[in-house]
Amino acid sequence: MIIALSVILVLVCIFLGMGIPFSFLAGSVFWALVDGSSMGNFVSTSYYSLDAYSLLALPLFMAAGILLERSGIAKQLVDLAEILLRKFKGGMGATIPVVSAFFGALSGSGLACVTAVSNMLGPRLEEKGWDRNYLAALACAASPLGYMIPPNMNAIVFTKVSDASVGALFLATLLPGILWTILYVIINRVVYRKYYDPSKAVVKEGEAVAEDVKDTWMYKWHVIRAAIPAFLMPVIILGGIYGGVFTATEAGGIACIYALLVGVFVYKGIRTRKQVFNVFYETGYSIGTILMIFPMTLIFSRLLVINGVPEMVTNFMMGISDNRYVIMLLLDILLVVAGFFLDCNVLLLVLTPLLLPTATAIGLSQIHLATMVFVAIGIGGMTPPMATPLYIAVRICDADLIKTCKALLPSFFFGAIPIMLLVTYVPFFSEWLPSLLI
């Protein structure tokens, strides 16, 4: 009874607009007061939740992603995607998932991905006759590719509540991420006529000449050459990790230095010390928000674990059915529904410890479960009320939320849900690369 009341109190506080960290702290304090247990371990739990070397990778990869976004690298990726897809029907719309996958290989963040892609491609494609609501929907749907293509900042958070390796989790999402991208390209090819009207294109002076130039091999080689420094970053980072040269945390520092050098000396999008300072200021602000969530949610998670809630969840699911595949479907449903209402960090820090015993009981590896959780986070980002990527895409593209949600349905039902079922029932896609290279 106390457990249910505490969970309800947390959810009510969140829906009333209280900050997520304070909502979980309120639930923890309420639990302790009603149960008569001591709150003396709250401080130690908070301290040790942040006392982890691996967490240093979070601000480093975050800073690297912001540096690359400000460096002008997004334009190079957009130009590259255009020359790859310009001969395909609906190919310009397909640049959104393709660029998202490219950018994901550099940033590791779904929010950074949807922000950069919406800013760069939204106005550009709308001028060519694409519906802004569809562009916002596609940018939102493609946001999970920002972390499904490694590096993956969610993987770093997941290792905080599990024994999984960061390097293994980076590899686990690569194949599902590539398949997800391909599905979006196919879906766009099927539905694009409904959202593309060339007669509404804004023709600028000299644009016809520019379009002719884009078909020349000289222009294509120029675009490919300009994108090479961008693609060297994931090669260096992932090659160094799996080659045993440095750890994932050290890779974050190298990514940060590389992004700074590329932004200043290659793409020259970062020109002043003030711009560099602003990048690190924004990183500090963002990481401060995340690190506030860590101790408060882990206090609540610890209370759940101490009081045997994970075992209750396992017994409840095993009581419904002893069929492994039915329980896997129940896990999917639980993760997706939770993603509708919970922030991605809350999903990782609170729900994961509850589900690990159930996953172990039916023979799921931590890597397999992690991939299911990451896909669920992506689905949660598409579905209100806790749909930050959706709201970002709608705001940047100046789209209508209801129309954007309607345009999002094909990507949701024929892209995201099939990927969720695929990673659930075919563990090969998440476990093959980690077992091969680690």
C-alpha positions, 0 to 999 in steps of 0.5 A: 500500500505504501509503495502504491501511494508513493508512486502515485504521489511521484506521478501526481507531483510530476503532472502538477509541474513539479521538477522530476528530481523533487517529485521523486524526493517527495515520494521517497520522504513520504515513503520513509515517514509513513513506513517509519524507516530512517532517511539517514542513507539518503545522503550516502545514496545521493553521494555514491550515485554521482561518485562514478568515473564512467559518468564523466563521459556524459558531459564530455560527449555532450560537449562534443555533440554541441561543438559539432552542431555549432561548427557547421558540421550539420550542413556538411551532413545535409549536403552529403545526404542530398547527393546520396538521395536526390535521385530517389523519389521522395529522397529529399524527405528521406534526408531527415532520417539519414542525416539523423543517423549521420549526426547520431554517429557524432553526438550520441543524443536524441535531443541534439539530433532533433534540434540540429536536423529540425533547424537545418532541414526544416526551412530548407525542405519547406522551401522545396514544397514539403509540408512543415507538419510532416517535416516535424513528424519525421524529425521527431520520429528520427530522433532515436537515431541520435543515440541508436547509432553509437555513441549512446549517452543513454548507454552510459546512464544504463551502466549506472544501474546494471553491470553491462559494459558501455562498449557492449551497449554502444555496439548493441544498438548499431544494427537496430539503428541502421534497420530503423533508418532504412525503415524510415526511408521506405516509409517516406517513399510510400507516403511522401506524395501526401506531404510534398507539393512541388508547386509550392516550392519557393524558387530563388534566383540562381537556384536552377543553376545551383541544382545543375551544379549539384549533379556534377561529379566535381560538386559531389567530390567536394561534398564528400571530401568536406564530410570526411573530417566528420566521419573520422570522429566515430572511427577514432572513438569507436576504433579506440574503444574496441581496439583497447586504446582508451576507455569509453570515458577517455573517448568522451574527452578525445571526442570533445578535443577533436570536435573543438579542433574540427569546429575551429580549424576545419569547418570554422563555425566556431570563431571566438572564445565566447562561442566556445565558452557558450558551448561549455556553459550550455553543457554545464547547464544541461548536465546539471539538470541530468545530475540533479535527477540521478541522486533523487531517482536512485534514492527512490530506486533503492527504496524499491529494491530494499522493499522487494519490489523487483521480486514483486514485479517478477512474481506478478509477470510470472503469475500471468504467464510462464511463457517466455515470449508472453512475458517479453511482450508484457515487458514491451508494453510496460516499457512503451506505456511508461515511456508515454509518461516518464522522462528517459533518465527516469525510465533508465534509473527507476524502471530498469532495476525493477525489470532486471530480475524479470529479464534474468528469470526469463533468460534475457541478457542485460544487453538485450534488455538495454536495447529494448529500453532504448527503443522504448525511450525513442517511442516515448519521445514520439508520444505525449505527454512526455514527448520532448523531441516531439515538442522541440520539432514542432516548435522549430518547424513552426508546425501544428501539434495535432497535424504533426501527430497524425503525420507521425503515425506511419513512422510509429506503427510501421517503423518504431513498433516493428523495431521494438518487436524485432529487438525483443524477439530476435536477440541476434540484432542486439547481441551479435556485434558485442559478442563478436568484438568484445 
